[in-house]
Structures are given as C-alpha cells and as structure tokens.
Amino acid sequence: MKVSPSVMIIFGGTGNLTNSRLIPALYHLESANLLPKNFKVIGVARKEFTDKSYCDELLISLKKYSRSGVDEEVWKRFSEKVTYLRANFDDKDSLSDLSAILDNLEKEWSICFNRIFYLAVAPSFFPVVFDSLKRNKLNEGCAKDANPARIIIEKPFGRDLKTAKNLTTKLAGIFKEEQIYRIDHYLGKETVQNILTFRFGNEIFEPILNNKFVDHIQITMAEDVGVEGRGEFYEEAGVLRDVVQNHLLQVLALITMVEPEAFDAKSIRKEKYEALKAIRFIEPNEVDKFTVRGQYGPAKSKKGYREEDEVHKDSNTETFVALKTSIDNSTWKGVPIYLKAGKRLEKKVTSMTIQFKETGHRLFEKFSNKPEANLLTFQLQPDEGVAVRLVAKKPGFEKELQNVDMEFCYNSAFREPLPEAYERLLIDVMNGDQTLFPHIDEVEESWRFVDKILEGWSKQSKPQFPNYDSGSWGPKEADELIEADGHSWLAHQLSVCQIHFRN
Ligand SMILES: NC(=O)c1ccc[n+]([C@@H]2O[C@H](COP(=O)([O-])OP(=O)(O)OC[C@H]3O[C@@H](n4cnc5c(N)ncnc54)[C@H](OP(=O)(O)O)[C@@H]3O)[C@@H](O)[C@H]2O)c1
C-alpha cells in the first residue's frame, strides 16, 4: 500500500494517549514498512525534553504497550523520525515555531506533504489550539486548497449537543468538514469494518436482517477494569457520554443502515446518519421505564468508583447503563434494541448479537427439548470474530437437540496479526480516507439521543449509588429490563473465539 508523505504533529505528545496508543501504533506501522518514506512525528507539550530524552521516554512506554515487543532495528529507524517541540498552549505565540519547522521540512524534502494535527489534549485546550493554528496559517497545509492540513479530534466530540455545536462553530472558518477526522477507535476494529462486508458481501444474511426474522438486537460493552487513573475525565463524562454516544450507537448504525450506494466515505456516512436518525429517542419522562444506570461499589479487594483517585466521594457519575430502544423505520419497526455498557463488570467483552425469531417447529414435537433461537454474534473483544448459533441433533439414540456454534475467528482464519485500530485509522488519515470517521451530522444525531436520557436522569431523584459490586454484571434492574421481554443478556453467556488455534 502506498501512503502519502506526512508529518504528524501530536499536541499532548507526553500524555497517556500518545504513550499508550499513538506511538505504539506508529511504531507497528514502521515495523510493517507501512509508513511513507517521508514521515515525521513532532510531539508537542510543556515538559522539558530534547529529541533524544523524549524518545527515551517514549521507548519506556512502548516496551509496556507494544503488542509485539520492541525490535531494536525498527525502533532505531522509527525514533529517527521523532522530534519534540516544547510549547505551552497558554502562551499565545506557542506555535509560531511550528510553521517554520514545517516550512523547512518542505524545502528539505522538496515535496508537499500532509500536515496532520492530532489533538491528544484535554478538550478545554481545543479552542486555543484552533486559534493558534489559524493565527499561524497552519490550517492551510502545504499548498492551499491542493492539500489542506488535517486535524484529528478524539471522541467524545463535545459533552452534549450544545457543546458539540460550539466546537463546530469554533472549527468553522479554520477547518472544513473534509479536513476533520473525529476519531472513534472502535470503528478501526476489523470486526466493525467487517459488519458491512458480512451484511452486503454474503447473500445469506441481508434478506433476513429485518423485522420479519429478527427478534431483537443486543449490544454490550463490558469492561472488567475501573477508571484506571482517569477519574477526573470520567467524572465529567460517565459511561453514556464515554461509550454509548459513540461506540455503541456507531455499531448499531452499521448493523441497521441500508446498503450504501458505494463503499466510500460519502455513501457510508450518509446511510449511517440516516440509521442514527431512525433510532427512537427515549424521552426524558421514559427513562424510568427504558434505562437503568449504575455505579460500581467496592468488592473483592477492588475500590468502589467513589474511592478512585480524582473522583468525588459523593459522585453520582454513572459507570453503568442499560437501555432499551428501537428503530423507527419499516425494516426494523418493532424490533427491540438493548444496549448495555459498564465498568468493573464480571468480564471484558464487547459484542453485538442478533437473535432471530423462533417460528415453532412441528417436526420436533417428540424431542426432549425444543430448538432455541438462532444467534448471529459479532464480537469485538476480547477476541475478534463472528459466530452463528445453530441447532443440531445431539449424537446418539435420544431425540435431543443441542446448540452448536459456527465461528469465524480472526486469529485462526488469517495468519497475519490483526492491526490495532489506531494503526488502521492513522493510515486512513494519511491517505485522506474519512470512511471510518463519523461525520458531524452523525455525531450531533447521537448527542440528540443521549441528551434526552441525560435530561431525564437530571429530573429523577438522586440515584442510590453505588448499586452494583465490582466484578458483577451490574445492577439487577438491568437484568429485569431485558427479562421483562422474555430475554437475557447474551454477552454474559456467549464466548466467541476463546480457543486460540495459532498466532
Ligand atoms: N488516554 C486514553 O486512552 C484516551 C482514550 C481516548 C481518548 N482520549 C482523549 O485524548 C485526550 C488526551 O488524553 P490523555 O489521557 O492522553 O491525557 P493526559 O495524559 O493528561 O495528557 C495531556 C497532554 O496535554 C499536555 N498539556 C497539558 N496542558 C498543556 C499546556 N498548557 N500546553 C501544552 N501541552 C499541555 C500534557 O503535557 P505536559 O504536561 O508535558 O504539558 C500531556 O501531553 C483527551 O481529550 C482524552 O479525552 C484519551
């Protein structure tokens, strides 16, 4: 694959995101020879570093976070492409040196390269960074209009519809939509990208993905960890903003959208937006009925949320949510959709399961048990794969049925190790492909959905937190929400691709 010459300027070059995700992703791209010949990373932050001491720090983290260790040769090659620029965003002139650095590189390489600005800083810094970029004409790129600069913004984009719109207003006049890459790393996962391929590349699935055949859909994102030192961020976010607004609604849009006209950014983002618009809002006066929120308490020698660093001891921030909604269009009308996400749950699993209807089977009247519903599961974590649950006759003389799973697992089907989501997404930015980056219309529509719930919660009486133990599956009301419809949370029971065939 040919990747365009690029310089990635990481604002927040000393932070957690840079150390744990971005540098490991870029290192692996170097290792796979995917970085372009003309490539540089410029880390920008306040701490005092030389290029050499900055790289020494990055190497320490890389050893911790790399998915395949660190090869000395590759690191040497990669570290030669890394430099550091000390700057304080509180200082108005902090980025004035950057223009000169980029212009000099342009002369040295004699080419027009992509100028990519990655905002790995707290959202409170976004406005001042935008202003600085504009003041120094850094938004224009190397040759105005021919190759304008690109900006990468981490999710969540805003903290509600109003702040998302404010952010858009701030960006207006500085960066156009085609220059903005709103990153949601879940969309870089192979299984997520494969949802569309499975649906539209295999004739057997699409005809049955509708309300005639589908009983309901469940999407679960369960984490076994707590806030992991990010208490301050989490206090402001909560699980609804942190993962439902982006990861879960995006996955829901991919499984319910209609077939796009083409496999390109414009067509896919358009249909995802239409799908998001069709999701039924949970009105503020319905949150009692259709949502359950929770917060983990201490258990099994694990801290409760309120004992975490930088968390208020009376915090009412939710670390768990379960909700029920549906899709208001002719394809999906009447199919319940259950979403669930939480921290410090029993195990780490992110999956989406489509349960098909049971239509009654006369043939098996004399059997000791009846066929159970077929399931189609896309699992994103811990192992990426897709499974179809079928019914088979149990071997032997008895008339007995048994569920069997047909699985497609990435780690056994393909010999190459899976690229991390960030690796894929960073390459896409360098190549100017926005397919896996949500459009502002999608982001705003997702906030409309979430804002209604937040409004409803704000009118409820104070929640009785904590209301679930660390290491459990969340509050019992979440089970009751789905059991009231005769279902149960399938992610508790299903484990896709747990057998590792080869690596
Ligand atoms: N960490 C993750 O896994 C993760 C995941 C998804 C999204 N995000 C998002 O990514 C962003 C960064 O998160 P993070 O966890 O990496 O935060 P972090 O560890 O607190 O890093 C913040 C960075 O900002 C720099 N900084 C702070 N004040 C500055 C100033 N006045 N001038 C210049 N630089 C300044 C810090 O460097 P100095 O102290 O050296 O200046 C540091 O490099 C946030 O928006 C977060 O929501 C993070």
The ligand as a MOL file (V3000), in Angstrom:
LIG
                    3D

  0  0  0     0  0            999 V3000
M  V30 BEGIN CTAB
M  V30 COUNTS 48 52 0 0 0
M  V30 BEGIN ATOM
M  V30 1 N -5.7350 8.1410 27.3350 0
M  V30 2 C -6.5640 7.4760 26.5710 0
M  V30 3 O -6.5260 6.2360 26.4880 0
M  V30 4 C -7.6100 8.2020 25.7650 0
M  V30 5 C -8.5420 7.4510 25.0340 0
M  V30 6 C -9.4900 8.1180 24.2500 0
M  V30 7 C -9.4990 9.4890 24.2240 0
M  V30 8 N -8.6050 10.2170 24.9600 0 CHG=1
M  V30 9 C -8.6490 11.6900 24.8590 0
M  V30 10 O -7.3650 12.1560 24.4530 0
M  V30 11 C -7.0450 13.3880 25.0690 0
M  V30 12 C -5.7480 13.2480 25.8510 0
M  V30 13 O -5.9100 12.2790 26.8840 0
M  V30 14 P -4.6880 11.7470 27.7430 0
M  V30 15 O -5.2200 10.6340 28.5780 0
M  V30 16 O -3.5020 11.4730 26.8880 0 CHG=-1
M  V30 17 O -4.3800 12.9970 28.6910 0
M  V30 18 P -3.0660 13.3040 29.5380 0
M  V30 19 O -2.3080 12.0660 29.8240 0
M  V30 20 O -3.4990 14.1460 30.6820 0
M  V30 21 O -2.1730 14.1890 28.5420 0
M  V30 22 C -2.4160 15.5370 28.3180 0
M  V30 23 C -1.3040 16.1120 27.4530 0
M  V30 24 O -1.5450 17.5100 27.3040 0
M  V30 25 C -0.3230 18.2230 27.5550 0
M  V30 26 N -0.6600 19.5380 28.0850 0
M  V30 27 C -1.4350 19.8100 29.1730 0
M  V30 28 N -1.5110 21.1410 29.3480 0
M  V30 29 C -0.7780 21.7250 28.3560 0
M  V30 30 C -0.4920 23.0620 28.0000 0
M  V30 31 N -0.9420 24.1010 28.7140 0
M  V30 32 N 0.2910 23.2870 26.9370 0
M  V30 33 C 0.7810 22.2480 26.1960 0
M  V30 34 N 0.5130 20.9450 26.4780 0
M  V30 35 C -0.2420 20.6990 27.5530 0
M  V30 36 C 0.3790 17.3490 28.5750 0
M  V30 37 O 1.7700 17.5070 28.5330 0
M  V30 38 P 2.6640 18.3790 29.5420 0
M  V30 39 O 2.1560 18.1430 30.9100 0
M  V30 40 O 4.0420 17.8780 29.2750 0
M  V30 41 O 2.4650 19.7360 29.0590 0
M  V30 42 C 0.0790 15.9590 28.0230 0
M  V30 43 O 0.9800 15.6540 26.9840 0
M  V30 44 C -8.2560 13.7430 25.9280 0
M  V30 45 O -9.1050 14.5460 25.1810 0
M  V30 46 C -8.8990 12.3900 26.1870 0
M  V30 47 O -10.2800 12.5020 26.4410 0
M  V30 48 C -7.6590 9.5960 25.7110 0
M  V30 END ATOM
M  V30 BEGIN BOND
M  V30 1 1 1 2
M  V30 2 2 2 3
M  V30 3 1 2 4
M  V30 4 1 4 5
M  V30 5 2 4 48
M  V30 6 2 5 6
M  V30 7 1 6 7
M  V30 8 2 7 8
M  V30 9 1 8 9
M  V30 10 1 8 48
M  V30 11 1 9 10
M  V30 12 1 9 46
M  V30 13 1 10 11
M  V30 14 1 11 12
M  V30 15 1 11 44
M  V30 16 1 12 13
M  V30 17 1 13 14
M  V30 18 2 14 15
M  V30 19 1 14 16
M  V30 20 1 14 17
M  V30 21 1 17 18
M  V30 22 2 18 19
M  V30 23 1 18 20
M  V30 24 1 18 21
M  V30 25 1 21 22
M  V30 26 1 22 23
M  V30 27 1 23 24
M  V30 28 1 23 42
M  V30 29 1 24 25
M  V30 30 1 25 26
M  V30 31 1 25 36
M  V30 32 1 26 27
M  V30 33 1 26 35
M  V30 34 2 27 28
M  V30 35 1 28 29
M  V30 36 1 29 30
M  V30 37 2 29 35
M  V30 38 1 30 31
M  V30 39 2 30 32
M  V30 40 1 32 33
M  V30 41 2 33 34
M  V30 42 1 34 35
M  V30 43 1 36 37
M  V30 44 1 36 42
M  V30 45 1 37 38
M  V30 46 2 38 39
M  V30 47 1 38 40
M  V30 48 1 38 41
M  V30 49 1 42 43
M  V30 50 1 44 45
M  V30 51 1 44 46
M  V30 52 1 46 47
M  V30 END BOND
M  V30 END CTAB
M  END
